[in-house]
Amino acid sequence: MACIKSAQRSALAAFAPDAPYLAAGTMAGAVDLSFSSSANLEIFKLDFQSDALDLPLVASCPSAERFNRLSWSKPAASADYSLGLVAGGLGDGSIGLWNPLKLISSQDQEGAFVARLEKHTGPVRGLEFSVLSPNLLASGADEGELCIWDLANPPEPNLFPSLKSVGSGSQTEVSFVSWNPKFQHILASTSYNGMTVVWDLRQQKPVTRQVLCLLFSDSNRRRCSVLQWNPDISTQLIIASDDDSSPSLRVWDVRKTISPLREFVGHTKGVIAMSWCPYDSSFLLTCAKDNRTICWDTVNGEIVSELPASTNWNFDVHWYPKIPGVISASSFDVKIGIYNIEACSQYTAGEGGFSAPARLRAPKWLKCPTGASFGFGGKFVSFHSCPSAPGAPNSSSEVYVHSLVTEHNLVSRSTEFEAVIRDAEKTSLRALCDRKSQESLSEDERETWGFLKVMFEEEGTARTKLLVHFGFNVPEEGTQNASDDLSKSFAETLRLNNGTLADGPVISLLLTMGKSSLTILHLLMIAS
């Protein structure tokens, strides 16, 4: 079963980076079965230990406008924002900020709303928190300006000078923004007029002279709906279009923008949303207006798996940052589904339109980083993963073949020991202990083997030799009667600390251990 959890909402989704929660904001332009026009921000708990299919709702608050984009930041250093911030790009051009910690813990709707950011004049479709600098929020809207907000103090946000490209490369209607996962000062934005711009935020210059790392346009200025950076290769990004006449995915490298590096063809209508797997860059998730949600193998350009088809489109997809292989998909069927990508159908298109089994590629989170095995002829094989080189899509592995050298002396000693233990004859055991004691180099080891030898003596002499080994004098014949008389005499007159009489066996034991009568008397007097 691919779908493991669900919530009946037509809403955008955003996973909490470090907590088992999912934020859902009512999607702008979506209508539910009741034709409700309300807008809400809701928090669901991801409880995978429960067998219930429905996601439990833990918090909810109303919103002034519906959402075009939703983003959840990493936790801040302040304890007041230990769950980070939830930002929503609203239809009226504003950006709402919420504190999910207060929303979950106290249901304080007024206290959970932190601030409203007002700069844009159109719907905010580009919105994303920086992964490397969680206090930075990038936003873009219909007027083509890109805003960078500093939320180090969320109630009092600071807006940096707006970024806007000029001339023939100007952007209008920013559709998506994305921070580079390797460099915190690199930001990319794309727009519906086909222009994609990569910004270098280190340049402190006027907006009209802002330095651009890259400015390029897609062929025929096709509508660009979404872009994603490669998690491993910092110079590569992929751009998709929601234009039904050009639904392909194109991979670009900022070092060579004349033409795309690769093109993935699989959707028959425009692509609406896209998400690159943070655990394995060879997996890319896309959803389009052809009612297909596809997981791509970016190495081979093949379709690895596909989510079960529904009666309407999915418009938002994400990878869960805490558990590899778990994704979310929001659809116009009034449903947010949580899926296990490994349980989805796996195939590739075969000849004649028939489907064929996909060439399965083990995800990185299932691969063994190191291992070893014994082979024939005294061989031992081991392998381990090597760090990836800069720009390399996949990590390499090193394999070592070792030749095992047999130590014949060790083998003979081990064989002899196993034979003696298997026979369990005391004579052989004593001989082994005696030989080991003579071969010992340290006094402690020699003493240990000597003690083991005594333990394997015959039943009649084991106790006597044990006393001798510990340095006690063995009592002569006839001493037993004297010790019995002495025990009775002492038992009648002496008492121990707890008030009980010192019985005969106690005295006999002390005499047997070789103590003199004066010593026994002294010990008993102390005990009384």
C-alpha positions as CSV (number, residue, x, y, z in Angstrom):
1,M,0.0,0.0,0.0
2,A,1.7,3.2,-1.2
3,C,-0.4,5.7,0.7
4,I,0.4,5.4,4.4
5,K,-1.2,8.6,5.8
6,S,-3.6,11.2,4.4
7,A,-5.6,14.3,5.3
8,Q,-8.7,15.5,3.5
9,R,-7.5,19.0,2.5
10,S,-6.9,20.9,-0.7
11,A,-3.8,22.5,0.7
12,L,-0.1,23.2,0.1
13,A,2.2,21.2,2.4
14,A,5.5,21.9,4.2
15,F,7.3,19.4,6.4
16,A,8.9,20.5,9.6
17,P,12.7,20.1,9.2
18,D,13.4,18.6,12.6
19,A,10.0,17.5,14.0
20,P,7.3,15.1,13.0
21,Y,4.8,17.7,11.8
22,L,3.3,18.8,8.6
23,A,1.9,22.3,7.9
24,A,-1.0,22.7,5.4
25,G,-2.2,26.0,4.0
26,T,-5.4,26.2,2.0
27,M,-4.5,26.3,-1.7
28,A,-5.5,29.5,-3.6
29,G,-7.8,28.6,-6.5
30,A,-8.9,25.2,-5.1
31,V,-12.5,24.6,-4.1
32,D,-13.6,21.8,-1.8
33,L,-16.8,19.9,-1.8
34,S,-18.6,22.5,0.4
35,F,-17.5,25.4,-1.8
36,S,-16.0,27.0,1.3
37,S,-14.0,30.2,0.8
38,S,-12.2,30.1,4.2
39,A,-8.4,29.9,4.5
40,N,-6.6,28.1,7.3
41,L,-3.1,27.2,8.4
42,E,-3.2,23.7,10.0
43,I,-0.6,21.5,11.7
44,F,-0.8,17.8,11.4
45,K,1.3,15.3,13.4
46,L,3.1,12.5,11.5
47,D,2.6,9.5,13.8
48,F,3.9,6.5,11.8
49,Q,3.6,4.2,14.8
50,S,-0.2,4.5,14.6
51,D,-2.2,2.3,12.3
52,A,-4.8,5.1,11.7
53,L,-4.7,6.4,8.1
54,D,-5.9,9.9,8.9
55,L,-3.3,12.4,10.0
56,P,-4.2,13.8,13.5
57,L,-4.8,17.6,13.5
58,V,-2.9,19.2,16.4
59,A,-3.4,22.9,15.6
60,S,-5.3,25.3,13.3
61,C,-5.7,29.0,12.8
62,P,-7.4,31.1,10.2
63,S,-5.6,33.1,7.5
64,A,-6.7,36.4,5.9
65,E,-5.9,35.0,2.4
66,R,-5.3,31.6,0.8
67,F,-1.8,30.3,0.1
68,N,0.3,30.2,-3.1
69,R,3.4,28.9,-1.5
70,L,4.4,27.5,2.0
71,S,7.8,27.1,3.6
72,W,9.0,25.9,7.0
73,S,12.4,27.1,8.4
74,K,14.9,25.2,10.5
75,P,14.8,25.8,14.3
76,A,16.3,29.0,15.5
77,A,18.7,29.4,18.4
78,S,16.0,31.0,20.5
79,A,13.9,28.7,22.6
80,D,10.8,30.7,21.6
81,Y,11.2,29.4,18.0
82,S,12.5,25.9,18.6
83,L,10.3,24.6,15.8
84,G,11.3,27.3,13.4
85,L,8.9,29.6,11.5
86,V,6.1,28.9,9.0
87,A,5.9,31.4,6.1
88,G,3.0,31.6,3.7
89,G,2.9,33.4,0.4
90,L,-0.6,34.8,0.2
91,G,-2.8,35.9,-2.7
92,D,-2.9,39.6,-1.8
93,G,0.9,40.0,-2.1
94,S,1.7,39.7,1.6
95,I,3.6,37.0,3.5
96,G,2.4,35.6,6.8
97,L,4.7,34.4,9.5
98,W,3.5,31.9,12.2
99,N,5.2,30.4,15.2
100,P,4.3,26.7,15.1
101,L,5.5,26.1,18.6
102,K,2.9,28.4,20.1
103,L,0.3,27.2,17.8
104,I,0.8,23.5,18.8
105,S,1.5,24.0,22.5
106,S,-1.1,26.5,23.5
107,Q,-3.6,26.9,20.7
108,D,-2.9,30.6,21.0
109,Q,-3.9,31.7,17.5
110,E,-3.2,35.4,18.1
111,G,0.1,34.7,19.8
112,A,1.1,32.2,17.1
113,F,0.9,34.9,14.3
114,V,4.3,36.6,14.3
115,A,4.2,39.2,11.6
116,R,2.9,40.2,8.1
117,L,5.5,41.1,5.5
118,E,4.1,43.6,3.0
119,K,6.2,44.5,-0.1
120,H,4.8,42.7,-3.1
121,T,1.8,43.8,-5.1
122,G,0.8,40.5,-6.6
123,P,0.4,36.9,-5.4
124,V,3.5,35.6,-3.8
125,R,4.4,32.4,-5.7
126,G,8.2,32.4,-4.9
127,L,8.9,31.7,-1.3
128,E,11.6,29.7,0.4
129,F,13.7,29.7,3.6
130,S,17.5,29.3,3.3
131,V,18.7,25.9,4.5
132,L,22.2,27.2,5.3
133,S,20.9,30.5,6.9
134,P,17.5,29.8,8.3
135,N,16.9,33.5,9.2
136,L,16.9,34.5,5.5
137,L,13.6,34.3,3.6
138,A,13.4,34.9,-0.2
139,S,10.2,35.9,-1.9
140,G,9.1,36.8,-5.4
141,A,5.7,37.9,-6.9
142,D,4.1,39.2,-10.1
143,E,6.0,42.5,-10.2
144,G,9.2,40.6,-10.8
145,E,11.1,41.9,-7.7
146,L,13.0,39.5,-5.5
147,C,13.0,40.3,-1.7
148,I,15.3,39.0,0.9
149,W,14.0,39.2,4.5
150,D,16.2,38.9,7.6
151,L,14.1,37.2,10.3
152,A,16.7,37.0,13.0
153,N,14.2,38.9,15.1
154,P,10.9,37.6,13.6
155,P,8.5,40.3,15.1
156,E,10.7,43.0,13.6
157,P,11.8,41.7,10.1
158,N,14.5,43.5,8.2
159,L,14.1,43.8,4.4
160,F,17.3,44.1,2.2
161,P,17.2,46.1,-1.0
162,S,15.0,44.4,-3.5
163,L,16.6,42.6,-6.5
164,K,15.3,43.2,-10.0
165,S,16.8,42.4,-13.3
166,V,16.6,45.1,-16.0
167,G,16.7,45.3,-19.7
168,S,15.9,42.4,-22.0
169,G,16.6,40.0,-19.2
170,S,14.0,41.4,-16.8
171,Q,11.7,39.0,-15.0
172,T,8.0,39.3,-14.6
173,E,5.7,37.2,-12.5
174,V,8.3,35.3,-10.5
175,S,7.0,31.7,-10.2
176,F,9.6,30.1,-8.0
177,V,12.7,30.8,-6.0
178,S,15.3,28.4,-4.6
179,W,18.4,28.7,-2.5
180,N,21.6,26.9,-3.5
181,P,22.2,24.0,-1.0
182,K,26.0,24.5,-1.0
183,F,26.5,28.3,-1.0
184,Q,24.3,30.5,1.2
185,H,24.8,33.6,-1.0
186,I,23.5,32.0,-4.2
187,L,19.8,32.2,-5.0
188,A,17.9,31.4,-8.2
189,S,14.6,32.6,-9.4
190,T,12.5,31.8,-12.5
191,S,9.4,33.4,-14.0
192,Y,6.5,32.8,-16.3
193,N,8.2,34.8,-19.1
194,G,10.9,32.1,-19.4
195,M,13.7,34.0,-17.7
196,T,15.8,32.3,-15.0
197,V,18.2,34.4,-12.9
198,V,20.9,33.3,-10.5
199,W,21.8,36.0,-8.0
200,D,25.0,36.6,-6.0
201,L,23.8,38.2,-2.7
202,R,27.3,39.1,-1.6
203,Q,27.4,42.2,-3.8
204,Q,26.2,45.2,-1.8
205,K,25.3,47.5,-4.7
206,P,22.2,49.3,-5.9
207,V,19.4,47.3,-7.4
208,T,20.0,48.6,-10.9
209,R,23.6,47.4,-10.8
210,Q,23.2,44.2,-8.9
211,V,25.7,41.6,-10.1
212,L,24.1,38.6,-11.8
213,C,25.9,35.3,-11.7
214,L,23.7,34.0,-14.5
215,L,20.9,35.2,-16.7
216,F,19.5,32.9,-19.4
217,S,16.2,32.2,-21.0
218,D,14.6,28.9,-22.0
219,S,14.0,28.1,-25.6
220,N,11.0,30.0,-27.2
221,R,10.6,31.7,-23.8
222,R,8.4,28.9,-22.5
223,R,6.7,29.4,-19.2
224,C,8.9,28.3,-16.3
225,S,6.9,27.1,-13.3
226,V,9.4,25.6,-11.0
227,L,13.2,25.0,-10.5
228,Q,15.3,23.0,-8.2
229,W,19.0,22.9,-7.4
230,N,21.0,19.7,-7.6
231,P,21.6,18.7,-3.9
232,D,25.1,17.4,-4.7
233,I,26.3,19.4,-7.7
234,S,26.2,23.1,-6.8
235,T,26.3,24.4,-10.4
236,Q,23.4,22.3,-11.7
237,L,19.7,23.1,-11.6
238,I,16.6,21.7,-13.3
239,I,13.8,23.8,-14.7
240,A,10.3,22.7,-15.6
241,S,7.4,24.4,-17.5
242,D,3.7,24.2,-17.0
243,D,3.2,24.8,-20.7
244,D,1.4,21.8,-22.2
245,S,3.3,22.2,-25.4
246,S,6.7,21.8,-23.6
247,P,6.3,19.6,-20.6
248,S,9.9,18.4,-20.5
249,L,12.5,18.9,-17.7
250,R,15.7,20.6,-18.6
251,V,19.0,20.3,-16.6
252,W,21.2,23.4,-16.8
253,D,24.8,24.1,-15.7
254,V,25.5,27.7,-14.7
255,R,29.0,27.3,-16.2
256,K,27.6,26.7,-19.7
257,T,24.2,28.3,-20.3
258,I,24.1,28.1,-24.1
259,S,22.0,24.9,-24.0
260,P,20.7,22.5,-21.4
261,L,22.8,19.5,-20.4
262,R,20.0,17.0,-20.5
263,E,16.3,16.8,-21.0
264,F,13.8,14.4,-19.4
265,V,10.7,13.6,-21.4
266,G,7.9,11.7,-19.7
267,H,5.0,14.0,-19.0
268,T,2.5,14.9,-21.7
269,K,1.2,18.1,-20.1
270,G,2.8,20.9,-18.1
271,V,4.7,20.3,-14.9
272,I,3.3,22.0,-11.8
273,A,5.6,21.0,-9.0
274,M,9.0,19.4,-8.5
275,S,11.2,18.2,-5.6
276,W,14.8,16.8,-5.6
277,C,15.5,14.1,-3.1
278,P,17.9,15.5,-0.4
279,Y,19.1,12.0,0.5
280,D,20.0,10.8,-3.1
281,S,20.3,13.3,-5.9
282,S,19.6,10.5,-8.5
283,F,15.8,10.7,-7.5
284,L,13.6,13.6,-8.7
285,L,9.9,13.9,-8.0
286,T,7.6,15.7,-10.4
287,C,3.8,16.1,-10.8
288,A,2.0,17.5,-13.9
289,K,-1.4,18.3,-15.4
290,D,-1.4,14.9,-17.1
291,N,-2.4,13.4,-13.7
292,R,0.9,11.7,-13.2
293,T,3.4,12.0,-10.3
294,I,6.7,10.5,-11.4
295,C,10.0,9.7,-9.6
296,W,12.9,10.0,-12.1
297,D,16.3,8.5,-12.2
298,T,18.4,11.6,-13.0
299,V,21.4,9.5,-13.9
300,N,19.8,7.5,-16.6
301,G,16.9,9.8,-17.4
302,E,14.4,7.0,-16.8
303,I,11.2,6.8,-14.8
304,V,11.8,4.8,-11.7
305,S,8.3,4.7,-10.1
306,E,5.0,6.4,-10.2
307,L,2.4,7.3,-7.6
308,P,-1.1,5.8,-7.9
309,A,-3.2,7.9,-10.3
310,S,-6.1,9.8,-8.8
311,T,-9.1,11.5,-10.5
312,N,-7.4,14.9,-10.4
313,W,-3.9,16.5,-10.5
314,N,-1.3,16.6,-7.8
315,F,-0.1,20.2,-7.5
316,D,2.5,20.0,-4.7
317,V,5.1,17.3,-3.8
318,H,7.8,17.1,-1.2
319,W,10.4,14.7,0.3
320,Y,10.1,14.1,4.0
321,P,13.5,15.4,5.5
322,K,13.5,13.0,8.4
323,I,12.7,9.6,6.8
324,P,14.2,8.7,3.4
325,G,11.7,7.5,0.8
326,V,8.7,9.2,2.4
327,I,7.0,11.9,0.3
328,S,3.9,14.1,0.4
329,A,1.6,14.8,-2.6
330,S,-1.3,17.4,-2.5
331,S,-4.1,17.0,-5.0
332,F,-7.2,18.8,-6.2
333,D,-9.1,15.7,-4.9
334,V,-9.1,17.4,-1.5
335,K,-6.3,15.1,-0.2
336,I,-2.8,15.4,1.1
337,G,-1.3,11.9,0.9
338,I,1.9,10.6,2.6
339,Y,3.4,7.9,0.4
340,N,6.2,5.4,0.6
341,I,8.0,5.8,-2.7
342,E,9.4,2.2,-2.5
343,A,5.9,0.8,-2.5
344,C,4.9,2.7,-5.7
345,S,4.7,1.0,-9.1
346,Q,8.1,0.6,-10.8
347,Y,8.4,0.4,-14.6
348,T,9.8,2.0,-17.7
349,A,8.2,2.4,-21.0
350,G,8.9,-0.5,-23.3
351,E,8.6,-1.0,-27.1
352,G,5.2,-0.7,-28.6
353,G,3.9,1.4,-25.7
354,F,4.0,-1.6,-23.2
355,S,5.6,-1.2,-19.8
356,A,8.7,-3.1,-18.9
357,P,10.3,-3.7,-15.5
358,A,12.5,-0.8,-14.5
359,R,16.2,-1.2,-13.9
360,L,16.2,-0.8,-10.2
361,R,18.8,1.4,-8.6
362,A,19.3,1.0,-4.9
363,P,18.8,4.4,-3.1
364,K,21.8,5.7,-1.2
365,W,20.0,5.3,2.1
366,L,19.7,1.5,1.5
367,K,23.3,1.0,0.3
368,C,25.9,-0.5,2.6
369,P,28.8,2.0,3.1
370,T,31.3,-0.8,4.0
371,G,31.5,-4.6,4.1
372,A,33.8,-7.6,4.0
373,S,33.6,-11.3,3.1
374,F,35.9,-14.3,3.2
375,G,36.7,-16.1,-0.1
376,F,38.4,-19.2,-1.3
377,G,42.1,-19.7,-1.2
378,G,42.7,-17.7,1.9
379,K,41.3,-14.5,0.4
380,F,39.5,-11.7,2.3
381,V,37.6,-9.0,0.3
382,S,36.5,-5.6,1.8
383,F,35.0,-2.4,0.3
384,H,34.1,1.0,1.5
385,S,32.7,4.2,0.0
386,C,35.0,7.1,-1.0
387,P,34.1,10.8,-0.6
388,S,32.6,12.3,-3.7
389,A,34.8,14.5,-5.8
390,P,33.5,18.1,-6.4
391,G,30.9,17.9,-9.2
392,A,30.7,14.1,-9.2
393,P,27.1,12.9,-9.3
394,N,27.8,9.6,-7.4
395,S,30.4,8.5,-4.9
396,S,32.8,5.8,-5.8
397,S,33.9,2.8,-3.9
398,E,37.2,1.1,-3.2
399,V,37.6,-2.7,-3.1
400,Y,40.5,-4.5,-1.4
401,V,41.5,-8.1,-1.7
402,H,43.7,-9.4,1.2
403,S,45.6,-12.6,1.4
404,L,45.3,-14.3,4.8
405,V,48.6,-15.7,6.2
406,T,48.1,-18.9,8.3
407,E,50.1,-19.0,11.6
408,H,50.8,-22.6,12.0
409,N,51.9,-22.3,15.6
410,L,48.6,-20.7,16.5
411,V,46.7,-23.3,14.6
412,S,48.5,-26.2,16.4
413,R,48.0,-24.6,19.8
414,S,44.3,-24.1,19.1
415,T,43.9,-27.7,17.8
416,E,45.6,-29.1,20.9
417,F,43.4,-27.0,23.2
418,E,40.2,-28.1,21.5
419,A,41.3,-31.8,21.7
420,V,42.0,-31.5,25.4
421,I,38.7,-29.7,26.1
422,R,36.7,-32.2,24.0
423,D,38.2,-35.3,25.8
424,A,37.7,-33.7,29.2
425,E,40.2,-36.0,30.9
426,K,41.6,-34.5,34.1
427,T,45.1,-35.9,33.5
428,S,45.3,-34.2,30.1
429,L,43.9,-31.0,31.5
430,R,46.5,-31.0,34.4
431,A,49.2,-31.6,31.9
432,L,48.0,-28.7,29.7
433,C,47.9,-26.4,32.7
434,D,51.3,-27.5,33.9
435,R,52.8,-26.9,30.4
436,K,51.2,-23.5,30.1
437,S,52.4,-22.5,33.6
438,Q,56.0,-23.4,32.6
439,E,55.7,-21.4,29.4
440,S,54.2,-18.3,31.0
441,L,56.4,-15.2,31.1
442,S,54.7,-13.3,33.9
443,E,54.1,-14.4,37.4
444,D,50.4,-13.6,37.3
445,E,49.9,-15.8,34.3
446,R,51.9,-18.6,35.9
447,E,49.8,-18.3,39.1
448,T,46.6,-18.5,37.1
449,W,47.6,-21.7,35.3
450,G,48.7,-23.2,38.6
451,F,45.3,-22.5,40.1
452,L,43.5,-24.0,37.2
453,K,45.7,-27.2,37.5
454,V,44.6,-27.6,41.1
455,M,41.0,-27.3,40.1
456,F,41.4,-30.4,37.9
457,E,42.9,-32.6,40.7
458,E,41.1,-35.8,41.8
459,E,38.1,-35.5,44.2
460,G,40.0,-36.8,47.2
461,T,43.0,-34.5,46.9
462,A,41.6,-31.4,45.3
463,R,40.7,-29.6,48.5
464,T,44.0,-30.4,50.3
465,K,46.1,-29.2,47.3
466,L,44.0,-26.1,47.0
467,L,44.8,-25.2,50.7
468,V,48.4,-25.9,50.1
469,H,48.3,-23.8,46.9
470,F,47.0,-20.9,49.0
471,G,49.7,-21.3,51.6
472,F,47.7,-22.9,54.4
473,N,49.0,-25.8,56.6
474,V,47.2,-29.1,56.2
475,P,45.9,-30.4,59.7
476,E,47.4,-33.7,60.8
477,E,45.3,-36.7,61.9
478,G,43.9,-36.4,65.5
479,T,43.6,-32.6,65.3
480,Q,39.9,-33.0,64.4
481,N,39.0,-34.3,67.9
482,A,40.9,-31.4,69.6
483,S,39.2,-28.9,67.4
484,D,35.8,-30.3,68.2
485,D,36.4,-30.1,72.0
486,L,37.7,-26.6,71.6
487,S,34.7,-25.6,69.5
488,K,32.3,-26.8,72.1
489,S,34.1,-24.9,74.9
490,F,34.2,-21.7,72.9
491,A,30.6,-22.0,71.8
492,E,29.4,-22.1,75.4
493,T,31.1,-18.9,76.5
494,L,31.5,-16.6,73.5
495,R,29.0,-14.8,71.3
496,L,29.1,-13.0,68.0
497,N,28.1,-9.4,67.3
498,N,24.5,-10.4,66.4
499,G,24.0,-12.3,69.7
500,T,24.2,-15.8,68.3
501,L,26.5,-18.4,69.6
502,A,29.6,-19.2,67.7
503,D,28.8,-22.7,66.6
504,G,31.2,-25.6,66.2
505,P,31.5,-25.6,62.4
506,V,32.8,-22.0,62.5
507,I,35.6,-23.0,64.9
508,S,36.3,-26.2,62.9
509,L,36.6,-24.2,59.7
510,L,39.2,-21.9,61.2
511,L,41.2,-24.8,62.6
512,T,41.0,-26.6,59.3
513,M,42.5,-23.5,57.6
514,G,45.6,-23.8,59.7
515,K,45.1,-21.1,62.3
516,S,46.4,-21.6,65.8
517,S,44.2,-21.8,68.9
518,L,45.4,-18.4,70.1
519,T,44.5,-16.8,66.8
520,I,41.1,-18.4,66.9
521,L,40.5,-17.1,70.4
522,H,41.6,-13.7,69.5
523,L,39.3,-13.6,66.5
524,L,36.3,-14.8,68.5
525,M,37.0,-12.2,71.2
526,I,37.0,-9.4,68.7
527,A,33.8,-10.8,67.1
528,S,32.0,-10.8,70.5
